[in-house]
Amino acid sequence: MSTITRRRALGAAASAAVGIAAGRALTAPDRAEAAAARPDAAAPETFDEIYLGRRIQGGPQGGGHHGGHGGDYAVRVDGDELHVMRNADGTWISVINHYEPLATPRAVARAAVRELQGAPLVPLTLV
């Protein structure tokens, strides 16, 4: 029969806590929206609305740009194109919120409007 010492019990508890924390870091996304996005999901919906005083629009486009990263989907803010990209996990990003993946192009457009804070969107020129 082995005896459990206080030192062994504390060591085991510390190891378990580290394992749980590491597991959460690997499996828990930063945003619930990103977790809901799936690469095999249906094409995103078309939208046209006024958000915080800016007109945002999104919908399918023909041809795609530089390899079709946006999945042949275009987003516009006040008529100017907001370059969007779909990530491998199904989330979307733009040149304005490149490090903030969101579930839909509409969410990306709204995030861009908030970030712009009234400034005009300068079109992205890809060469």
N, C-alpha and C positions, 0 to 999 in steps of 0.2 A: 504494500500500500504506500503510495507516494503522498507526501505532504505538500500542500501548496503554501508557499511562503508569500508574505506580503509583497516582496520584490517581484516574484513571478506573476502574481495577480495584476500588479500595476503595469508590468511590462506587456502582458497579454491585452489589457485594456487599451494601452497606448497604441499597440499594433492594430487592434481592431478599429480604433478611431481614425488612424491614418488611412487604413484601407477603405473605410466608408467615405472619408473626405476625397480620396483619389477617385473612387468610383463615381461620386457625384460630379466631380470636375470633368470626367470623361463622358458622362452620359447626359448631364443636364445642360441644355442649350441656354444661352443668355436670354432669349426671347421666346415666349410661348408661340408667337406667330411663326417663328422659324421652325419650330417643332411640328407645326401643323402642315407646313408646306411639303409637298412630295413631288419628285421629278416626274412621276407618271400621272400626275393630276391632269385634268382637262385644261385646255387652253384658258388663260385668264380672261375674265369678262371685259367687255368694252365699257368705257366710262367717259362721261363728259359732265363736269361739274365745276362750280365755283367753290374754291376752298380758300379761306382766309383772304378773300378778295382777288384771288388769282384763278384763271381758268386752267384747269388741268384736264387733259384728254388722253385716252389710251385705247389702242385697238390694233388689230392685225394690220400688217403692212406687207407689201410684196417685195420680194428680192432679198431683204435683210442687208445688214451692213457688216462689214469686215468679218465674214464668217457666220453671221446670223446669231451672235451671242444673245440677243434679245428674243430669240426664237421667232423671228419675223413679227415682232410686236413693237410698236412705237408708242412713246409717251411724249406729250408736249405740255409745256408750261407757257401760257400766254402765246401760243403759236410756235414757240421755239422748241426744237427737239431736246429732250432730256435723254442722254445716252443711258440706256439700261442694259443690264446683263442678267441672265438667269444662271445661277450657280448649279453645280452638279447635284446638290441636295434639294433643288427645287425652289430655293429662296431667290429673291431678286435684290440687286444693288444698282446704284447709279453712280455717276462720277461725283455726285455731291455727298452721298452717304455710302461710300465704297466699303467702309468697315462696319456697316450696320445692316446686315441682311434682314429683309422683311418678306412676308409671305406673298404679297401681291404687288403688281406694278402700281395699283392705286395707292397702296400704303407707301411705296417708294416715292411717288409723286407728291403725296402729302408731306412726307418727311423732308423732301427737297424744298417745298414751299416754306416750311417752318425754318429750315436752315438758311434759306436766302434772306429772310427777314425783310422782304420788300425789294431787295436788289434784283436787277434784271438777270435773267439766265443768259450767259454768254454761250453761244453755240460751240460745241466741240468739233474741231476739224481734225479728222483722222487722215493721215497720209499713208 
